[in-house]
Amino acid sequence: VVYNSTLTKLALAKPFLESTLVLNGNDAPEIVATPRSQIRGEIAWANNLDSRIVNAEITAKITGGVLDRNAINASEGFYNSAENTIVWNRDTNPQFASIEPGEKGVVSFNFASLSLVRADQTFYDNPTITVEVSIKGRRPTEGNLLDEVKGSEKKVVKFSTDFSIVAETFRTEGPFLNTGPIPPKAEQKTTYTVAWTISNSSSALSGVEVRASMPPYVHFIGSPSPASENVSIDPTTGEIVWKVGAVPKGAGISGNPKRVYFMLEMIPSLSQVGSAPSILGQTKATGVDSFTSAPLSAQWAPITTQFFNDAIYSPGTEKVVQ
């Protein structure tokens, strides 16, 4: 049963002096970016009045603990580093002295973040940069009075954690005892220890997984170290898969990195004599940033029989001999 009802009309109107802020081509209230990357801002402005606007001014205030104040620049605008603002007005753009009805345009600027890891190896928690844009101007009214019109908008840039994966080859270092000739000999088995190391900075990661493919002359053998780590062969793709799970913030920076060791066995062919064959393809790690909720990935180039981080390595010991 309806006891009472009413109908109200609501008129929607554009702001008299309009500005629209877009960051990296995205007009969402929040965007996600990678650390130290250049972020392009564009402010589209328009006079929606049926009369001209004089002495228009646009101000962009850029703030945040991770803001690189030396990386800010603006097209036709003045950057005031003392106030962290960029100003566009009649002094920087003569067009703003008088804007006719329906006239529109765009001003642009760029900024970037610092590294999320400070010099003392501490890191920024939940790093963000905020951009607040305000626009104002005056319109002449009857009696030569000036009526001020203005508007504002704010957007936030969230920065994903620095996430990296390193793949290394060892012969005598690590938890395993390797066997076989060094330099490797054609048609004979030689084993190597491979280490995967994950580092992470400002935000925890979840669902982390590492994958890499093996060439046909290489085989995965033995159990990983530590034995608690989940390293196996994907039966569908034949890749080595490390299901890492969670990686805490600061891993490899303020705390221990996430690392696993495993063994590979290689039987080189006569066709590989004189070369340092690849023993593992590109290593790719994926995960989800807990702060930005963005999917992240990191890569490391293929590794070979060149175990140059090992104490016993000397040039030439990586090349297959007959």
Residue pairs with C-beta under 8 A, 6 or more apart in sequence:
14 48
15 48
15 149
15 151
16 47
16 48
16 49
16 53
16 139
16 149
16 151
17 45
17 46
17 47
17 48
17 49
17 53
17 56
17 135
17 136
17 137
17 149
17 150
17 151
18 45
18 46
18 47
18 48
18 135
18 151
19 43
19 44
19 45
19 58
19 133
19 134
19 135
19 151
19 153
20 27
20 43
20 44
20 45
20 153
21 27
21 41
21 42
21 43
21 60
21 131
21 133
21 153
21 155
22 41
22 42
22 43
22 44
23 31
23 39
23 40
23 41
23 131
23 155
23 157
24 31
24 33
24 39
24 40
25 40
28 155
29 154
29 155
29 156
30 155
30 156
30 157
30 158
31 155
31 156
31 157
31 158
32 157
32 158
32 159
32 160
32 292
32 294
33 39
33 113
33 157
33 158
33 159
33 160
34 159
34 160
35 66
35 113
35 114
35 115
35 116
35 127
35 159
35 160
35 162
36 68
36 112
36 113
36 114
36 115
37 112
37 113
38 71
38 110
38 111
38 112
39 110
39 111
39 112
39 129
39 157
40 108
40 109
40 110
41 60
41 108
41 109
41 110
41 111
41 131
42 106
42 107
42 108
43 58
43 60
43 106
43 107
43 108
43 109
43 133
43 135
44 104
44 105
44 106
45 56
45 58
45 104
45 105
45 106
45 107
45 135
46 102
46 103
46 104
46 105
47 53
47 99
47 100
47 101
47 102
47 103
47 104
47 137
48 102
49 101
49 139
49 149
50 101
51 101
51 139
51 140
52 98
52 99
52 100
52 101
52 139
52 140
53 98
53 99
53 137
53 138
53 139
53 149
54 97
54 98
54 99
54 137
54 138
54 139
54 140
54 146
55 89
55 90
55 96
55 97
55 137
55 138
56 89
56 90
56 96
56 99
56 135
56 136
56 137
57 87
57 88
57 89
57 90
57 96
57 135
57 136
57 137
58 77
58 87
58 88
58 89
58 96
58 107
58 133
58 134
58 135
59 85
59 86
59 87
59 88
59 133
59 134
59 135
60 74
60 77
60 85
60 86
60 109
60 131
60 132
60 133
61 83
61 84
61 85
61 131
61 132
61 133
61 134
62 72
62 84
62 85
62 86
62 111
62 129
62 130
62 131
63 84
63 129
63 130
63 132
64 113
64 127
64 128
64 129
64 130
64 157
65 124
65 127
66 113
66 114
66 116
66 124
66 127
66 128
66 129
66 159
67 84
67 111
67 113
67 114
67 129
68 111
68 112
68 113
68 114
69 81
69 84
71 110
71 111
71 112
72 79
72 81
72 86
72 109
72 110
72 111
73 79
73 109
73 110
74 86
74 88
74 107
74 108
74 109
74 110
75 107
75 108
75 109
76 88
76 92
76 93
76 107
77 86
77 87
77 88
77 92
77 93
77 107
77 109
78 86
78 87
78 88
78 91
78 92
79 85
79 86
80 86
80 87
86 109
88 96
88 107
89 96
90 96
90 97
93 107
95 105
96 137
99 137
111 129
113 127
113 129
113 157
113 159
115 162
116 123
116 124
116 127
116 159
116 161
116 162
116 201
116 202
117 123
117 162
117 201
117 253
118 124
121 253
121 254
122 254
123 201
123 202
123 249
123 250
123 253
123 254
124 202
125 202
125 249
126 158
126 202
126 203
126 291
127 158
127 159
127 202
128 156
128 157
128 158
128 159
129 156
129 157
129 159
130 154
130 155
130 156
130 157
131 154
131 155
131 156
131 157
132 152
132 153
132 154
133 152
133 153
133 154
134 150
134 151
134 152
134 153
135 150
135 151
135 152
136 148
136 149
136 150
136 151
137 148
137 149
137 150
138 146
138 147
138 148
138 149
139 146
139 147
139 149
140 146
141 147
158 291
158 292
159 202
159 292
160 203
160 289
160 291
160 292
160 294
160 296
161 200
161 201
161 202
161 203
161 205
161 249
161 289
161 291
161 296
162 199
162 200
162 201
162 202
163 198
163 199
163 200
163 201
163 205
163 247
163 285
163 287
163 289
163 296
163 298
164 198
164 199
164 200
164 252
164 298
165 196
165 197
165 198
165 210
165 283
165 284
165 285
165 298
165 299
165 300
166 195
166 196
166 197
166 199
166 300
167 194
167 195
167 196
167 212
167 280
167 283
167 300
167 301
167 303
168 194
168 195
168 197
168 303
168 307
168 309
169 192
169 193
169 194
169 279
169 303
169 304
169 305
169 306
169 307
169 309
169 310
170 192
170 193
170 194
170 195
170 307
170 309
170 310
171 178
171 182
171 192
171 193
171 307
171 310
171 312
171 313
172 178
172 310
172 311
172 312
173 193
173 309
173 310
173 311
174 193
174 195
174 225
174 261
175 193
175 225
175 261
176 191
176 193
176 222
176 225
176 261
176 263
178 190
178 191
178 192
178 193
178 263
179 189
179 190
179 191
180 188
180 189
180 190
180 191
180 265
181 188
181 190
182 190
182 317
183 316
183 317
183 318
183 319
183 320
183 321
184 190
184 266
184 268
184 305
184 320
184 321
185 268
185 320
185 321
185 322
186 268
186 269
186 270
186 272
186 273
186 320
186 321
186 322
187 267
187 268
187 269
187 270
188 267
188 268
189 265
189 266
189 267
190 265
190 266
190 267
190 268
190 305
191 221
191 263
191 264
191 265
191 266
192 263
192 264
192 266
192 279
192 305
192 307
193 261
193 262
193 263
194 261
194 262
194 263
194 264
194 279
194 280
194 303
195 259
195 260
195 261
196 210
196 242
196 259
196 260
196 283
197 252
197 257
197 258
197 259
198 208
198 210
198 244
198 247
198 251
198 252
198 257
198 258
198 259
198 285
199 251
199 252
199 253
199 257
199 258
200 247
200 248
200 249
200 250
200 251
200 252
200 253
200 258
201 249
201 250
201 253
202 249
202 291
203 249
203 289
203 290
203 291
203 292
204 246
204 247
204 248
204 249
204 290
205 246
205 247
205 287
205 288
205 289
205 290
205 296
206 245
206 246
206 287
206 288
206 290
207 245
207 286
207 287
207 288
208 244
208 245
208 246
208 247
208 258
208 285
208 286
208 287
209 241
209 242
209 243
209 244
209 285
209 286
209 287
210 241
210 242
210 244
210 283
210 284
210 285
211 234
211 237
211 239
211 240
211 241
211 242
211 283
211 284
211 285
212 239
212 240
212 280
212 281
212 282
212 283
212 284
213 237
213 238
213 239
213 240
213 280
213 281
213 282
214 220
214 238
214 239
214 240
214 264
214 279
214 280
214 281
215 277
215 278
215 279
215 281
217 266
217 267
217 268
217 269
217 272
217 277
218 264
218 265
218 266
218 279
218 280
219 264
219 265
220 233
220 240
220 262
220 263
220 264
221 263
221 264
221 265
222 262
222 263
223 262
224 231
224 242
224 260
224 261
224 262
225 260
225 261
225 262
226 260
229 242
229 244
229 260
230 242
230 243
230 244
230 245
231 240
231 241
231 242
231 243
231 260
231 262
232 240
232 241
232 243
233 239
233 240
233 241
234 240
234 241
240 262
240 280
242 260
244 258
244 285
244 287
247 258
247 287
248 255
251 257
251 258
252 258
264 279
264 280
266 277
266 279
266 305
268 277
268 320
270 322
272 320
273 320
273 321
273 322
274 319
274 320
275 319
275 320
276 304
276 305
276 306
276 318
276 319
276 320
277 304
277 305
277 320
278 302
278 303
278 304
279 303
279 304
279 305
280 302
280 303
281 302
282 299
282 300
282 301
282 302
283 299
283 300
283 303
284 297
284 298
284 299
285 297
285 298
285 299
286 295
286 296
286 297
287 295
287 296
287 297
288 294
288 295
288 296
289 295
289 296
304 318
305 318
305 319
305 320
306 313
306 318
307 313
307 317
307 318
308 318
